[in-house]
């Protein structure tokens, strides 16, 4: 008997961002339906509006539960989480109501992933200011999902075919990074990356590189001593545990070697250290995934793009890649028979 494809939840993101239109664009690709059974968590009226400026002919079918029987190209199965007034939805103009709605899409999908009703989640972009307008105490998807799944051990990875970067710190001011990184935090990140590369990405013996914090990885303390005091001791402990990890490497060279296949992932000390080289290579097809959660979660690696929301010009490449990764990892790592 043919194995069922995984149920993959897709959250609509910010209703006044590009989320609704890139969902339509992505689900116009019939190849998606060969990988998973997609189910959208969002708002019927918002998607109908988006169809107009996308010129989309897709039919939206509102369902009560993820295992609806109609999963074929041309039909979008929607769990209608919010009922926003379409007349008040202006692309690029967030309100407290739209902020609250995008939070609700995430929590509804997360709850179903935790219960096993869906195999994985792919999230469309949200805006952190709009999230606060909606009453959230969290600064982004990752923190909200960690709370929703009762998780404390999680990290962010940006992944593409050529480069995968993981972050020790995420959305922190640069001046705070030297105070935040610690031997335990770096070792914790190395462990999660190693396990995830094996279990989710299928590398039997992954090789991990760790970037230094300072120019030239400190150059024997000349430009900083975080490498000698914090980063290298964490690497040494991981090596003793049997993890194939190396470093600390100068940040200006390590990505070149990773791109050429020497390392399966690079662990970075702060947000822009990893995301600048990553987006240079994978600007259109990069995937943001959260490692260490009890659920599979992937996301686009871009923002809400308020400046082009409602124009129909948004590129769905990152969303398509994120859906594919979520479906692949959800099928392998979280086999639940749904």
N, C-alpha and C positions, 0 to 999 in steps of 0.2 A: 504494500500500500504506500502511496506517495506521502512522504513526510510533510506535515503542515509547515508552512513558512512562519517565521516568528511574527508576533504582533508587535509592531513598533509604534509607540506613541510619539506624535509630533506636536509640541506646544507652539502656539501661534506667536508668542512673544508680545512685544508692544503692539497693540491694535492700530496705533497711528504711525508705526514704523514700517519697514519693508517686509516684515514677517509674513503678513497675509499674502502678498503678491509672490514672494519667493516660494511659498508653499504651493501656490497654484502652478508656478513654473516648474517646480520639481516634480509634482505629481502629474504633469503633462508628459513626463518621460515614462514610457511603458516598461522600461527596464527595472524601475523601482518595484513593480508588482511581481517581478521574477525573483526578488530578493526578500520581500517581506509583505506583510499585510498592514499597510499604514492606517493609522487612526489619528485624526487631528483633534486636539483639545483647544477649543477656541470659541468663536462667536459667528453664528450664521449670517447676521446682517453685515458684519465687517467683511466676511469672505465674499458675500454677494456684491458688495461695493467694489471689492478688489477685482472681481471678475470683469467689471466694466472697464476699468482702465488697463487691464491686462488683455482684454479681448478674449477671455477664456470661455470655452464652451463646456467646461467640466460641470458635472451635476453634483450638487452637495446634498448628501443624504444624512439627516440627523438620526443618530442611534443612541440607545440608552446604555449600552455596554460594549466593550471592545470586540467581543467575538461575534459581531454581526456577520451575516452570511454573504453579503455582497462585497467582494473584494476583487474588483477588476478595473482595468484602466478605463478612465472616463468618469468614474464615480469617486468622490471624496467622502469617506465616512467621517462624520463629525460628532464628537461629544460636545454639546452646546453648553459650555460652562457659564458664559455670561450672556446677558441680553442688553447690550448697549444700544442706545438710541442712534441709529445710523445717521440721523440729521445732525447730531452733535459730534460725530467722528470726523475730525479734520486732519488729514495726513500731516505729520510733522508737528502737531499741536497736542502734547500730552495733557491730561487732566487727572485729578484724583481718581475719577471713575475708571479711566483706562489703565492707570497704574495699579489699581486694585484688581482689575480683571486679569492683567498679565501675571500677577502673583497667583491668582486662583488657578490659572491654567497649569502652572508649574506644580502646585501642591496637589491638584487633582491627578495629574499624571504620575507624580511621585508615589502617591498613595496606592495607585493601581500597580505600579512596578513593584513596590514592597510586598503587596499581597499576592503577586504572581499573575495578575490578570493580563499584564503586558510584559514582554520580554526585555524591552529597552525603551529609553527615552531619547529623543532628539529635540533640542530646544532652539527656537528661533530667538533673535536678539532682543534684549531688553535694555532699557535706559535706567541707569542707577538713580538719577535724580527723580525720574518718574516713579521709580520703585518707592522712593521715600515719600513722594506725593501720595502714593496709594496706601501709606501707613506701615510700610515694612521697616523693621529694625535692622535688616540685613543690607549688605553692600553689593550683593550680586547673586547670580544663580548658585554658585558653588556653596556659599555660606548658607543660603536658604535650603538647598538640597541636603546639606550635611545635617542641619537641624531637623529637617523633615524625616530623615532616615536614621536619626540618632547616631550620627557618625562623628568621630573625632579624628580618625586617621584617614586623611584625604589630601590629595595634591592635584594640581592642574598640569595636564600635558597637552601640548599642541602637536598634532601628528599629521604627517603627509607621507607620500611614498618615499621621499628622499631624506627627510629630516624629522626627528622627534625630539622635542625639548620639554623638559619638566622643570618646574619652578619650586625652589625652597621657600621663597616668599612671593606673595601675589600682589595685591593692591596696597602697597605700602610706600610712603614717601621715601625717596632714595636715601635721604639723610638718616633714616631709621634702620636701614638694612643691616649695617654693621653691628647694631645692637641686638637685632632680632635673630640673626643666624646663630646657631649653636651646634656643637658637635652632635648632640642628640637629634636635633631637627634635621640635620644633613643626613645622618645615618638612617633616620626614619624614612626620608625621601628615597634614599638609595634602595632600601628594602622594598618599598612599595613599587618603585619603578621596575626592579628586577622581577618581582612576582608578576606584575602586570604584563611585562614583555613576554614572559613565558606563557601565562594563562590566557591572555587576551590577544596578543599579537603573534603567538606561535613560534617564538624564538627559543630553541631548546637551551642554548647557552649564550644568553645575550651579553654583549660587551658594552659597558656603560662608561662614559667620560664625564668627569666633573670639572666644570669651569671654575677658575679662581675668581675672587672678588675684585682684586686690584689689577692695574695694568701689569702685564708680564707675570701674572700670578704672584705679585709681590716682589719678585726678583730677590729672593733671600732676605726679605724684610726691608729692602730699600724703599719700596713703595707701599708698605703695609704688612702687618704680621698676621692677618686673619687666616691666611693659608697655612702657616706653620702652626698656629695655636688651635685652630678650629677645624678647618676643612680637611687637611691631610690626616689628622688623627681619626676623623670620622671615616675616611676612605680606608685607612689601615684596619680599623675594626671590621668594616664590611668585608675586606679581603680575607680576614681570619674566619669569617662566617662562610666563606666559600663563594662569595659574589665576585664576578669578574668585572671589577670597577677600577678605573685608573684616573690619575690626576694628582694635584690640581693643575689644570692646563691653562696657559694664557688664553683669555677669551677671544683674542684677535686671530687665533689660528685653529682652535679646536673645532669650529663649525666647518671649516674647509675639509678637515679629515673625516668628519662625520658624513658630510655630503658625498664623499668618495668611498663610503662603505666601511670605514674602519671601526665605527661605533654605531650601535643600534639606537642609542639615545644620548643626549647631552643634558646633564643636570645643571641648571643655572641658579645663581644666587638671588636674582631679582627679575622683575617683570620684563623690562625692556632689554635686558641682556639676552634673553631667549627669544622674545617676540620680534625684535628687529630683524635678525637673520632669518627667522622662520618665515615671516611675511614677505621678505624679499624673494623667497623661493616659492612659497605656497600661498600667495595672496588670494588666489581665486578658488583654491581647492583644499585649503587647510581646515583641519578639524580640531576643535577644542573638546577634550574629554577629561572627565574627572576620575582619577584613579583612587581606589581605596573605599569607595562607597559599596554598600551591599546591592546596588543596582547598577545597570549599565546606563551611562549618560554621556551623550555626545552633543556637540553644539557647533553652530557656525563660529568662525573665528573673527567675525566683524560685528559692527554695531548696528543700530537701528536706522542709520542713514536718513535722518529726517529731511535732509536737503533734497533727496530724490524720491521720498515716499509719495506714493500716489501718481507717479509718472509712468510706472510700468517698465522702468529701465533697469531695475535691480538684477544683478547676476545671481542665479541660483546655484552656482557651482559648489560653493562651500556647503550649502544645505544638502545637496545631492550626495556629496562625499560623506557628510555626517550621518545621513540616513543609512548609507551603505555600511559604514563602520558600525553603527549601532546594531544593525540587523545581523551583520556577521558576528560580532562579539556576543550579542544576545543569544544567537543560535548556538554558539559554541560553549559559552561560559555559563549561561543561565537557561539550560534546557528545562522547560517547565511543562511542556506538552500543551501549551495554549495555542 
